[in-house]
C-alpha cells in the first residue's frame, strides 16, 4: 500500500513538473512586430488664454471672474485636436449649482439647434468648491464649421476654417486672447 502511495505521489509530482515546464516553454515564445514607423513627427501646440472673454454659448457668464483656455495640438503642421476649458468662479455653492444647470441647459439647446446630440464634443461640467469648469474636446476628424464655433472660431464656409497654427493664433489674438506655442 505504501508503495502504491509512493508511486502515485511520484507520478503526480512528475505530471505537475511537466505541466510547469510546458507553461514555461509556452511563455518563452518570441513576438515579432513588423511595419514601418513614420519619420519623426513634429508636434506643436498653441495655447490661448483670456481672463475677460465670455463663452458665447453660456446663458450665465456672471461669475466673479473667469478663465478661458483653448489648446490646439498640431502634428506635422496639421491640426490633430482642440480643447476648450472655461472656468467661472463664484462665491457660493448655490451660485455654482445654478450656473451649471443654466449653462448645461443652454449648451444642450445650442447643440440641438446645430444638429448635434446632447453633451456633444465630450463636454464635461465639473463643480468645484469655488468654480464651475467646463471642458470640450474634438479631434481633427470632427473639426468643421459647426464644431469650430464652439471653439471660438466663427466662419461660414469650410474654406475659411483656419488650418495652420499661425491662422489659429491670428483668430484668437484678434479676440483678445494671449497665445503661446510650444514644441
Secondary structure by P-SEA (a helix, b strand, c coil): caaaaaaaaaaaaaaaaaaaaaaaaaacbbbbbbcccccbbbbbbbbbbbcccccccccccccccbbbbbbbbbccccccbbbbbbbbbbccaaaaaaaaaaaaaaaaaaaaaaccccccccbbbbbcccbbbbbbbcccccccaaaaaaacccccccccccccaaaaaaaaaaabbbbbbcc
